[in-house]
Amino acid sequence: MSEQPAGKRAGRVMLVLAWAAALLLATRFFGDWEDAQRNPNRNPQSEHGNGYIDVHLASTRQGHYVADGAINGQPVTFLLDTGATQVAVPTAVAQRLGLQTGAAILINTANGRATAHRTRLNRLQVGDIVLTDVDALIAPGMDGDEVLLGMSALKQLEFSQRDGVLQLRQSTATQPVSQPSTLQ
């Protein structure tokens, strides 16, 4: 067997390294693209108006609304679910967030009956919309790490859908505080 010249050997090594770098970049690009398809609302933008905050969410190709947000200041991913009565937090996510487990409650799910536990969320945030003291459930058997954003949170907002975009609106107008009348 004859020895290859050093220049030819170095050229082959560079070619292999170039292909490896190209594959790494392609994997990274398509991974990011796939993540954006699964959650097109990684950083929901907010619009502030006179007395309101709006957040617009794009739907996934399946028509769902998924958005990054926070519970008690810690990042989570929400799946908006107007059919869910409560915000439902998977057990593993609840443990990561340090949520307190409250009273047990029997719930009906798509998979049948299950026992969940009540909890309260001190702070829930999507974009600049912030809700406080929100009722929630710690739901066993939920796969994944998405928190179902149910009506216990959504009922505090106005929402409308058009052309694959969901608009969430929180009123920021403060109600005038009535002063007690004094009888004379």
MDTraj code that builds the backbone (N, CA, C; nanometers):
import mdtraj as md
import numpy as np

residues = "MET SER GLU GLN PRO ALA GLY LYS ARG ALA GLY ARG VAL MET LEU VAL LEU ALA TRP ALA ALA ALA LEU LEU LEU ALA THR ARG PHE PHE GLY ASP TRP GLU ASP ALA GLN ARG ASN PRO ASN ARG ASN PRO GLN SER GLU HIS GLY ASN GLY TYR ILE ASP VAL HIS LEU ALA SER THR ARG GLN GLY HIS TYR VAL ALA ASP GLY ALA ILE ASN GLY GLN PRO VAL THR PHE LEU LEU ASP THR GLY ALA THR GLN VAL ALA VAL PRO THR ALA VAL ALA GLN ARG LEU GLY LEU GLN THR GLY ALA ALA ILE LEU ILE ASN THR ALA ASN GLY ARG ALA THR ALA HIS ARG THR ARG LEU ASN ARG LEU GLN VAL GLY ASP ILE VAL LEU THR ASP VAL ASP ALA LEU ILE ALA PRO GLY MET ASP GLY ASP GLU VAL LEU LEU GLY MET SER ALA LEU LYS GLN LEU GLU PHE SER GLN ARG ASP GLY VAL LEU GLN LEU ARG GLN SER THR ALA THR GLN PRO VAL SER GLN PRO SER THR LEU GLN".split()
xyz = np.array([
    [0.0827, -0.1163, 0.0000],
    [0.0000, 0.0000, 0.0000],
    [0.0882, 0.1239, 0.0000],
    [0.0514, 0.2182, -0.0825],
    [0.1327, 0.3392, -0.0907],
    [0.0744, 0.4472, -0.0016],
    [0.1609, 0.5270, 0.0517],
    [0.1245, 0.6371, 0.1407],
    [0.0719, 0.7529, 0.0564],
    [-0.0390, 0.8187, 0.1038],
    [-0.0944, 0.9349, 0.0334],
    [-0.0133, 1.0591, 0.0688],
    [-0.0004, 1.1486, -0.0258],
    [0.0667, 1.2753, 0.0049],
    [-0.0113, 1.3491, 0.1146],
    [0.0590, 1.4247, 0.1993],
    [-0.0008, 1.4952, 0.3127],
    [-0.1105, 1.5908, 0.2669],
    [-0.0923, 1.6591, 0.1560],
    [-0.1926, 1.7544, 0.1056],
    [-0.3224, 1.6854, 0.0685],
    [-0.3150, 1.5681, 0.0081],
    [-0.4349, 1.4946, -0.0324],
    [-0.5093, 1.4432, 0.0910],
    [-0.4344, 1.3951, 0.1883],
    [-0.4942, 1.3446, 0.3120],
    [-0.5643, 1.4606, 0.3853],
    [-0.5009, 1.5766, 0.3952],
    [-0.5595, 1.6933, 0.4604],
    [-0.6858, 1.7379, 0.3857],
    [-0.6865, 1.7306, 0.2540],
    [-0.8038, 1.7666, 0.1750],
    [-0.9222, 1.6774, 0.2068],
    [-0.8974, 1.5471, 0.2227],
    [-1.0058, 1.4536, 0.2559],
    [-1.0589, 1.4794, 0.3970],
    [-0.9683, 1.5088, 0.4887],
    [-1.0114, 1.5397, 0.6260],
    [-1.0988, 1.6659, 0.6248],
    [-1.0583, 1.7664, 0.5497],
    [-1.1357, 1.8903, 0.5406],
    [-1.2728, 1.8648, 0.4777],
    [-1.2789, 1.7776, 0.3774],
    [-1.4055, 1.7438, 0.3134],
    [-1.4988, 1.6755, 0.4133],
    [-1.4459, 1.5814, 0.4912],
    [-1.5268, 1.5120, 0.5918],
    [-1.5753, 1.6123, 0.6966],
    [-1.4886, 1.7027, 0.7420],
    [-1.5275, 1.8037, 0.8391],
    [-1.6340, 1.8981, 0.7824],
    [-1.6216, 1.9340, 0.6549],
    [-1.7201, 2.0222, 0.5921],
    [-1.8571, 1.9541, 0.5862],
    [-1.8590, 1.8257, 0.5505],
    [-1.9854, 1.7505, 0.5463],
    [-2.0454, 1.7380, 0.6863],
    [-1.9631, 1.7132, 0.7849],
    [-2.0119, 1.7024, 0.9232],
    [-2.0719, 1.8356, 0.9688],
    [-2.0052, 1.9459, 0.9383],
    [-2.0567, 2.0775, 0.9749],
    [-2.1888, 2.1066, 0.9032],
    [-2.1969, 2.0706, 0.7757],
    [-2.3201, 2.0916, 0.6987],
    [-2.4353, 2.0106, 0.7581],
    [-2.4100, 1.8866, 0.7951],
    [-2.5143, 1.8038, 0.8563],
    [-2.5580, 1.8598, 0.9911],
    [-2.4632, 1.9073, 1.0696],
    [-2.4957, 1.9668, 1.1986],
    [-2.5824, 2.0909, 1.1811],
    [-2.5469, 2.1780, 1.0885],
    [-2.6255, 2.2987, 1.0632],
    [-2.7649, 2.2655, 1.0107],
    [-2.7739, 2.1687, 0.9215],
    [-2.9038, 2.1285, 0.8672],
    [-2.9921, 2.0703, 0.9769],
    [-2.9343, 1.9884, 1.0647],
    [-3.0101, 1.9312, 1.1759],
    [-3.0613, 2.0408, 1.2668],
    [-2.9764, 2.1362, 1.2961],
    [-3.0147, 2.2491, 1.3827],
    [-3.1258, 2.3312, 1.3172],
    [-3.1100, 2.3632, 1.1893],
    [-3.2089, 2.4428, 1.1174],
    [-3.3442, 2.3735, 1.1169],
    [-3.3478, 2.2452, 1.0797],
    [-3.4753, 2.1745, 1.0710],
    [-3.5351, 2.1473, 1.2081],
    [-3.4513, 2.1317, 1.3104],
    [-3.5021, 2.1191, 1.4469],
    [-3.5719, 2.2468, 1.4907],
    [-3.5104, 2.3622, 1.4639],
    [-3.5715, 2.4911, 1.4969],
    [-3.6992, 2.5122, 1.4165],
    [-3.6983, 2.4745, 1.2892],
    [-3.8161, 2.4883, 1.2046],
    [-3.9309, 2.4025, 1.2590],
    [-3.8993, 2.2793, 1.2997],
    [-4.0013, 2.1896, 1.3544],
    [-4.0579, 2.2455, 1.4848],
    [-3.9717, 2.3006, 1.5706],
    [-4.0181, 2.3615, 1.6949],
    [-4.1117, 2.4786, 1.6664],
    [-4.0784, 2.5586, 1.5663],
    [-4.1632, 2.6724, 1.5304],
    [-4.2977, 2.6267, 1.4762],
    [-4.3018, 2.5121, 1.4098],
    [-4.4283, 2.4575, 1.3612],
    [-4.5140, 2.4089, 1.4776],
    [-4.4511, 2.3501, 1.5781],
    [-4.5224, 2.2981, 1.6946],
    [-4.5698, 2.4117, 1.7848],
    [-4.4890, 2.5173, 1.7963],
    [-4.5242, 2.6324, 1.8791],
    [-4.4833, 2.7604, 1.8063],
    [-4.5752, 2.8176, 1.7279],
    [-4.5409, 2.9398, 1.6538],
    [-4.5397, 3.0648, 1.7413],
    [-4.5674, 3.0480, 1.8708],
    [-4.5771, 3.1623, 1.9614],
    [-4.4746, 3.1502, 2.0735],
    [-4.3477, 3.1377, 2.0338],
    [-4.2390, 3.1217, 2.1310],
    [-4.2211, 3.2453, 2.2174],
    [-4.2471, 3.3604, 2.1616],
    [-4.2326, 3.4857, 2.2355],
    [-4.3506, 3.5749, 2.1982],
    [-4.4684, 3.5474, 2.2570],
    [-4.5879, 3.6226, 2.2160],
    [-4.5702, 3.7731, 2.2355],
    [-4.6007, 3.8464, 2.1307],
    [-4.5888, 3.9913, 2.1343],
    [-4.7196, 4.0524, 2.1836],
    [-4.7076, 4.1601, 2.2579],
    [-4.8237, 4.2267, 2.3154],
    [-4.8409, 4.3640, 2.2534],
    [-4.9647, 4.4071, 2.2503],
    [-4.9990, 4.5407, 2.2011],
    [-5.0771, 4.6096, 2.3127],
    [-5.0321, 4.7265, 2.3517],
    [-5.0974, 4.8014, 2.4580],
    [-5.1798, 4.9128, 2.3971],
    [-5.3040, 4.9246, 2.4431],
    [-5.3912, 5.0312, 2.3972],
    [-5.4482, 5.1050, 2.5167],
    [-5.5424, 5.1895, 2.4902],
    [-5.6056, 5.2669, 2.5959],
    [-5.7015, 5.1763, 2.6735],
    [-5.6548, 5.1212, 2.7834],
    [-5.7393, 5.0374, 2.8676],
    [-5.7342, 4.8893, 2.8368],
    [-5.6396, 4.8453, 2.7556],
    [-5.6318, 4.7024, 2.7252],
    [-5.4900, 4.6602, 2.6886],
    [-5.4691, 4.5285, 2.6978],
    [-5.3482, 4.4628, 2.6466],
    [-5.3965, 4.3515, 2.5557],
    [-5.3455, 4.3470, 2.4333],
    [-5.3777, 4.2404, 2.3380],
    [-5.2558, 4.1523, 2.3166],
    [-5.2806, 4.0232, 2.3041],
    [-5.1789, 3.9283, 2.2604],
    [-5.2401, 3.8506, 2.1447],
    [-5.1698, 3.8459, 2.0306],
    [-5.2159, 3.7730, 1.9135],
    [-5.1356, 3.6447, 1.9008],
    [-5.2052, 3.5323, 1.8876],
    [-5.1405, 3.4018, 1.8768],
    [-5.1739, 3.3381, 1.7424],
    [-5.0721, 3.2913, 1.6728],
    [-5.0912, 3.2188, 1.5470],
    [-5.1228, 3.0735, 1.5789],
    [-5.2065, 3.0125, 1.4969],
    [-5.2404, 2.8718, 1.5192],
    [-5.1340, 2.7811, 1.4566],
    [-5.1287, 2.6589, 1.5077],
    [-5.0436, 2.5573, 1.4462],
    [-5.1139, 2.5091, 1.3197],
    [-5.0469, 2.4265, 1.2430],
    [-5.1105, 2.3726, 1.1217],
    [-5.2324, 2.2872, 1.1555],
    [-5.2363, 2.2345, 1.2782],
    [-5.3512, 2.1536, 1.3213],
    [-5.4645, 2.2397, 1.3762],
    [-5.4436, 2.3723, 1.3827],
    [-5.5477, 2.4625, 1.4299],
    [-5.5466, 2.4861, 1.5796],
    [-5.4442, 2.4393, 1.6499],
    [-5.4338, 2.4608, 1.7940],
    [-5.3582, 2.5896, 1.8221],
    [-5.3781, 2.6421, 1.9414],
    [-5.3054, 2.7614, 1.9839],
    [-5.2120, 2.7230, 2.0979],
    [-5.0847, 2.7281, 2.0697],
    [-4.9795, 2.6936, 2.1644],
    [-4.8948, 2.8185, 2.1827],
    [-4.8603, 2.8480, 2.3089],
    [-4.7809, 2.9687, 2.3347],
    [-4.6950, 2.9498, 2.4577],
    [-4.5765, 3.0072, 2.4539],
    [-4.4917, 3.0097, 2.5719],
    [-4.5433, 3.1167, 2.6664],
    [-4.5266, 3.0910, 2.7946],
    [-4.5691, 3.1849, 2.8974],
    [-4.4992, 3.1500, 3.0269],
    [-4.5615, 3.1854, 3.1374],
    [-4.5004, 3.1595, 3.2673],
    [-4.6083, 3.1361, 3.3726],
    [-4.5742, 3.0516, 3.4677],
    [-4.6545, 3.0319, 3.5885],
    [-4.5621, 3.0608, 3.7050],
    [-4.6049, 3.1530, 3.7883],
    [-4.5256, 3.1929, 3.9051],
    [-4.3826, 3.2281, 3.8656],
    [-4.3687, 3.2920, 3.7494],
    [-4.2384, 3.3392, 3.7028],
    [-4.1514, 3.2341, 3.6365],
    [-4.1992, 3.1099, 3.6254],
    [-4.1206, 3.0034, 3.5643],
    [-4.1791, 2.9692, 3.4266],
    [-4.0938, 2.9454, 3.3281],
    [-4.1439, 2.9246, 3.1916],
    [-4.2227, 2.7942, 3.1762],
    [-4.3311, 2.8049, 3.0994],
    [-4.4140, 2.6898, 3.0632],
    [-4.4627, 2.7099, 2.9206],
    [-4.5176, 2.6048, 2.8625],
    [-4.5831, 2.6125, 2.7328],
    [-4.7304, 2.5840, 2.7543],
    [-4.8147, 2.6746, 2.7058],
    [-4.9592, 2.6600, 2.7192],
    [-5.0207, 2.6066, 2.5911],
    [-5.1221, 2.5239, 2.6051],
    [-5.2100, 2.4833, 2.4964],
    [-5.3470, 2.5356, 2.5349],
    [-5.3985, 2.6345, 2.4593],
    [-5.5268, 2.6936, 2.4937],
    [-5.6377, 2.5934, 2.4662],
    [-5.7261, 2.5763, 2.5662],
    [-5.8315, 2.4757, 2.5577],
    [-5.9592, 2.5324, 2.6177],
    [-6.0456, 2.5870, 2.5318],
    [-6.1711, 2.6452, 2.5804],
    [-6.2671, 2.5378, 2.6296],
    [-6.2391, 2.4114, 2.6003],
    [-6.3224, 2.3019, 2.6498],
    [-6.2833, 2.2544, 2.7888],
    [-6.1720, 2.3051, 2.8407],
    [-6.1278, 2.2676, 2.9748],
    [-6.1834, 2.3686, 3.0748],
    [-6.2469, 2.3198, 3.1792],
    [-6.3038, 2.4082, 3.2802],
    [-6.1958, 2.4814, 3.3581],
    [-6.0875, 2.4126, 3.3874],
    [-5.9792, 2.4680, 3.4684],
    [-5.8488, 2.4681, 3.3898],
    [-5.7529, 2.5438, 3.4375],
    [-5.6157, 2.5292, 3.3907],
    [-5.5705, 2.3934, 3.4430],
    [-5.5137, 2.3103, 3.3578],
    [-5.4708, 2.1757, 3.3970],
    [-5.3201, 2.1637, 3.3788],
    [-5.2518, 2.1327, 3.4886],
    [-5.1060, 2.1257, 3.4899],
    [-5.0651, 1.9796, 3.5042],
    [-4.9836, 1.9264, 3.4122],
    [-4.9351, 1.7889, 3.4276],
    [-4.8574, 1.7753, 3.5590],
    [-4.8653, 1.6584, 3.6194],
    [-4.8014, 1.6339, 3.7493],
    [-4.6535, 1.6691, 3.7480],
    [-4.5800, 1.6279, 3.6450],
    [-4.4360, 1.6551, 3.6399],
    [-4.4084, 1.8051, 3.6346],
    [-4.4899, 1.8797, 3.5616],
    [-4.4730, 2.0250, 3.5530],
    [-4.5065, 2.0883, 3.6878],
    [-4.6136, 2.0405, 3.7526],
    [-4.6518, 2.0936, 3.8837],
    [-4.5399, 2.0737, 3.9854],
    [-4.4744, 1.9591, 3.9799],
    [-4.3620, 1.9338, 4.0710],
    [-4.2469, 2.0281, 4.0408],
    [-4.2166, 2.0493, 3.9123],
    [-4.1089, 2.1404, 3.8740],
    [-4.1386, 2.2825, 3.9200],
    [-4.2669, 2.3220, 3.9149],
    [-4.3066, 2.4566, 3.9542],
    [-4.3228, 2.4711, 4.1054],
    [-4.3223, 2.3591, 4.1766],
    [-4.3407, 2.3630, 4.3215],
    [-4.4822, 2.3987, 4.3630],
    [-4.5822, 2.3579, 4.2830],
    [-4.7216, 2.3894, 4.3159],
    [-4.7692, 2.3069, 4.4350],
    [-4.8501, 2.3679, 4.5194],
    [-4.9062, 2.3009, 4.6356],
    [-5.0222, 2.2118, 4.5914],
    [-5.0240, 2.0889, 4.6406],
    [-5.1318, 1.9951, 4.6101],
    [-5.2440, 2.0168, 4.7101],
    [-5.3625, 2.0473, 4.6566],
    [-5.4786, 2.0706, 4.7416],
    [-5.5710, 1.9512, 4.7439],
    [-5.6973, 1.9781, 4.7654],
    [-5.7990, 1.8740, 4.7778],
    [-5.8098, 1.7910, 4.6499],
    [-5.8347, 1.6629, 4.6682],
    [-5.8554, 1.5723, 4.5548],
    [-5.9938, 1.5976, 4.4962],
    [-6.0034, 1.5827, 4.3652],
    [-6.1300, 1.6018, 4.2956],
    [-6.1369, 1.5010, 4.1816],
    [-6.2545, 1.4433, 4.1583],
    [-6.2747, 1.3494, 4.0484],
    [-6.3080, 1.4291, 3.9232],
    [-6.2342, 1.4054, 3.8150],
    [-6.2562, 1.4784, 3.6900],
    [-6.2873, 1.3822, 3.5769],
    [-6.3576, 1.4322, 3.4767],
    [-6.3844, 1.3569, 3.3546],
    [-6.2900, 1.4071, 3.2470],
    [-6.2151, 1.3162, 3.1863],
    [-6.1219, 1.3522, 3.0807],
    [-6.1587, 1.2738, 2.9552],
    [-6.0892, 1.3019, 2.8483],
    [-6.1100, 1.2269, 2.7243],
    [-6.0763, 1.0795, 2.7444],
    [-5.9905, 1.0502, 2.8421],
    [-5.9510, 0.9115, 2.8702],
    [-6.0306, 0.8496, 2.9837],
    [-6.1387, 0.9151, 3.0275],
    [-6.2198, 0.8607, 3.1360],
    [-6.2055, 0.9434, 3.2628],
    [-6.2428, 0.8833, 3.3749],
    [-6.2383, 0.9527, 3.5036],
    [-6.0992, 0.9425, 3.5642],
    [-6.0615, 1.0474, 3.6348],
    [-5.9312, 1.0503, 3.7007],
    [-5.9420, 1.1368, 3.8260],
    [-5.8477, 1.1191, 3.9148],
    [-5.8407, 1.2025, 4.0347],
    [-5.7336, 1.3081, 4.0143],
    [-5.7740, 1.4325, 4.0254],
    [-5.6817, 1.5457, 4.0146],
    [-5.6777, 1.6142, 4.1505],
    [-5.5903, 1.7116, 4.1627],
    [-5.5804, 1.7882, 4.2869],
    [-5.5910, 1.9369, 4.2566],
    [-5.6668, 2.0064, 4.3386],
    [-5.6808, 2.1508, 4.3229],
    [-5.5496, 2.2195, 4.3602],
    [-5.5239, 2.3325, 4.2950],
    [-5.4109, 2.4176, 4.3299],
    [-5.4454, 2.5589, 4.2871],
    [-5.3643, 2.6534, 4.3259],
    [-5.3822, 2.7926, 4.2848],
    [-5.2520, 2.8427, 4.2264],
    [-5.2653, 2.9192, 4.1206],
    [-5.1493, 2.9797, 4.0556],
    [-5.1444, 3.1257, 4.0980],
    [-5.0375, 3.1645, 4.1629],
    [-5.0254, 3.3030, 4.2075],
    [-5.0214, 3.3981, 4.0892],
    [-4.9516, 3.3558, 3.9827],
    [-4.9331, 3.4448, 3.8671],
    [-4.9226, 3.3604, 3.7409],
    [-5.0021, 3.3962, 3.6405],
    [-5.0003, 3.3287, 3.5114],
    [-4.9807, 3.4374, 3.4065],
    [-4.8863, 3.4160, 3.3134],
    [-4.8549, 3.5207, 3.2161],
    [-4.8433, 3.4634, 3.0759],
    [-4.9051, 3.5333, 2.9801],
    [-4.8897, 3.5089, 2.8365],
    [-4.8641, 3.6452, 2.7734],
    [-4.7468, 3.6629, 2.7148],
    [-4.7101, 3.7959, 2.6664],
    [-4.7101, 3.8906, 2.7850],
    [-4.7742, 4.0065, 2.7693],
    [-4.7844, 4.1023, 2.8794],
    [-4.9134, 4.0867, 2.9589],
    [-4.9963, 3.9907, 2.9220],
    [-5.1180, 3.9631, 2.9987],
    [-5.0783, 3.8856, 3.1242],
    [-5.1202, 3.9377, 3.2381],
    [-5.0895, 3.8743, 3.3661],
    [-5.2203, 3.8526, 3.4416],
    [-5.2414, 3.7287, 3.4842],
    [-5.3562, 3.6937, 3.5672],
    [-5.3035, 3.6487, 3.7025],
    [-5.3758, 3.6833, 3.8082],
    [-5.3324, 3.6440, 3.9416],
    [-5.4392, 3.5590, 4.0092],
    [-5.3926, 3.4744, 4.1010],
    [-5.4808, 3.3916, 4.1833],
    [-5.5776, 3.3093, 4.0971],
    [-5.5221, 3.2264, 4.0108],
    [-5.6003, 3.1483, 3.9144],
    [-5.6201, 3.0058, 3.9663],
    [-5.7454, 2.9586, 3.9651],
    [-5.7750, 2.8194, 4.0005],
    [-5.7151, 2.7270, 3.8964],
    [-5.6588, 2.6154, 3.9419],
    [-5.6012, 2.5175, 3.8500],
    [-5.6120, 2.3790, 3.9114],
    [-5.5838, 2.2805, 3.8284],
    [-5.5799, 2.1412, 3.8717],
    [-5.4453, 2.0813, 3.8366],
    [-5.3950, 1.9989, 3.9260],
    [-5.2787, 1.9163, 3.8945],
    [-5.3373, 1.7856, 3.8439],
    [-5.3153, 1.7587, 3.7162],
    [-5.3840, 1.6489, 3.6478],
    [-5.2888, 1.5331, 3.6201],
    [-5.3124, 1.4193, 3.6837],
    [-5.2288, 1.3027, 3.6566],
    [-5.2612, 1.2460, 3.5181],
    [-5.1668, 1.1798, 3.4610],
    [-5.1906, 1.1121, 3.3338],
    [-5.1792, 1.2013, 3.2118],
    [-5.1527, 1.3298, 3.2308],
    [-5.1324, 1.4171, 3.1145],
    [-4.9919, 1.3934, 3.0623],
    [-4.9826, 1.3588, 2.9346],
    [-4.8525, 1.3379, 2.8729],
    [-4.7926, 1.4722, 2.8345],
    [-4.6620, 1.4775, 2.8278],
    [-4.5936, 1.5967, 2.7813],
    [-4.5827, 1.7015, 2.8899],
    [-4.5431, 1.8201, 2.8475],
    [-4.5209, 1.9274, 2.9435],
    [-4.6039, 2.0505, 2.9127],
    [-4.7077, 2.0367, 2.8300],
    [-4.7936, 2.1495, 2.7988],
    [-4.9021, 2.1637, 2.9047],
    [-4.9218, 2.2861, 2.9497],
    [-5.0256, 2.3198, 3.0456],
    [-5.1505, 2.3585, 2.9669],
    [-5.2644, 2.2950, 2.9971],
    [-5.3888, 2.3326, 2.9300],
    [-5.4388, 2.4622, 2.9913],
    [-5.4508, 2.5637, 2.9107],
    [-5.4995, 2.6934, 2.9567],
    [-5.6501, 2.6928, 2.9392],
    [-5.7201, 2.6561, 3.0462],
    [-5.8646, 2.6407, 3.0427],
    [-5.9390, 2.7663, 3.0855],
    [-6.0688, 2.7486, 3.1032],
    [-6.1576, 2.8624, 3.1259],
    [-6.1379, 2.9311, 3.2600],
    [-6.0786, 2.8667, 3.3601],
    [-6.0551, 2.9378, 3.4860],
    [-5.9629, 3.0578, 3.4635],
    [-5.8816, 3.0539, 3.3593],
    [-5.7987, 3.1690, 3.3213],
    [-5.8641, 3.2473, 3.2078],
    [-5.9097, 3.1767, 3.1043],
    [-5.9610, 3.2442, 2.9841],
    [-6.0870, 3.3264, 3.0104],
    [-6.1664, 3.2896, 3.1130],
    [-6.2889, 3.3659, 3.1410],
    [-6.2578, 3.5079, 3.1881],
    [-6.1347, 3.5326, 3.2256],
    [-6.0935, 3.6659, 3.2691],
    [-6.0507, 3.7545, 3.1513],
    [-6.0539, 3.6971, 3.0307],
    [-6.0102, 3.7671, 2.9106],
    [-6.1212, 3.7689, 2.8075],
    [-6.1112, 3.8606, 2.7140],
    [-6.1920, 3.8544, 2.5929],
    [-6.1065, 3.7828, 2.4897],
    [-6.1683, 3.6986, 2.4083],
    [-6.0897, 3.6350, 2.3029],
    [-6.1750, 3.6153, 2.1792],
    [-6.1080, 3.6280, 2.0653],
    [-6.1745, 3.6069, 1.9369],
    [-6.0744, 3.5473, 1.8398],
    [-6.1271, 3.4744, 1.7437],
    [-6.0433, 3.4045, 1.6464],
    [-6.0843, 3.4460, 1.5061],
    [-5.9830, 3.4710, 1.4232],
    [-6.0094, 3.5026, 1.2829],
    [-5.8865, 3.4677, 1.2010],
    [-5.9062, 3.3951, 1.0925],
    [-5.8010, 3.3633, 0.9960],
    [-5.6765, 3.3032, 1.0611],
    [-5.6974, 3.2095, 1.1534],
    [-5.5845, 3.1404, 1.2150],
    [-5.5096, 3.2209, 1.3194],
    [-5.5700, 3.3300, 1.3657],
    [-5.5081, 3.4113, 1.4708],
    [-5.6085, 3.4271, 1.5847],
    [-5.5622, 3.3998, 1.7059],
    [-5.6443, 3.4165, 1.8248],
    [-5.5997, 3.5436, 1.8956],
    [-5.6939, 3.6315, 1.9217],
    [-5.6648, 3.7556, 1.9936],
    [-5.7127, 3.7398, 2.1364],
    [-5.6205, 3.7544, 2.2320],
    [-5.6546, 3.7576, 2.3735],
    [-5.6492, 3.9035, 2.4164],
    [-5.7489, 3.9485, 2.4906],
    [-5.7510, 4.0879, 2.5356],
    [-5.7809, 4.0921, 2.6855],
    [-5.6941, 4.1641, 2.7548],
    [-5.7140, 4.1873, 2.8974],
    [-5.7435, 4.3351, 2.9171],
    [-5.8526, 4.3628, 2.9883],
    [-5.8862, 4.5009, 3.0192],
    [-5.7945, 4.5503, 3.1302],
    [-5.7403, 4.6685, 3.1109],
    [-5.6551, 4.7281, 3.2141],
    [-5.7214, 4.8500, 3.2750],
    [-5.8433, 4.8789, 3.2301],
    [-5.9155, 4.9944, 3.2836],
    [-5.9520, 4.9650, 3.4288],
    [-5.9230, 5.0573, 3.5133],
    [-5.9565, 5.0378, 3.6542],
    [-6.0952, 5.0920, 3.6805],
    [-6.1668, 5.0189, 3.7606],
    [-6.3009, 5.0608, 3.7980],
    [-6.2891, 5.1691, 3.9038],
    [-6.3709, 5.2730, 3.8960],
    [-6.3638, 5.3771, 3.9981],
    [-6.4044, 5.3195, 4.1332],
    [-6.3315, 5.3580, 4.2349],
    [-6.3608, 5.3110, 4.3693],
    [-6.4686, 5.4021, 4.4257],
    [-6.5791, 5.3388, 4.4657],
    [-6.6869, 5.4214, 4.5201],
    [-6.6593, 5.4502, 4.6670],
    [-6.6826, 5.5711, 4.7045],
    [-6.6615, 5.6124, 4.8425],
    [-6.7915, 5.5906, 4.9188],
    [-6.7803, 5.5389, 5.0406],
    [-6.9031, 5.5215, 5.1181],
    [-6.9659, 5.6569, 5.1472],
    [-7.0953, 5.6607, 5.1377],
    [-7.1643, 5.7865, 5.1652],
    [-7.1804, 5.8028, 5.3165],
    [-7.1808, 5.9237, 5.3585],
    [-7.1986, 5.9500, 5.5012],
    [-7.3371, 6.0107, 5.5203],
    [-7.4075, 5.9568, 5.6151],
    [-7.5400, 6.0079, 5.6440],
    [-7.5297, 6.1236, 5.7403],
    [-7.6074, 6.2245, 5.7175],
    [-7.6065, 6.3396, 5.8082],
    [-7.7373, 6.3549, 5.8753],
])
top = md.Topology()
chain = top.add_chain()
for i, resn in enumerate(residues, 1):
    res = top.add_residue(resn, chain, resSeq=i)
    for name in ("N", "CA", "C"):
        top.add_atom(name, md.element.get_by_symbol(name[0]), res)
traj = md.Trajectory(xyz[None], top)
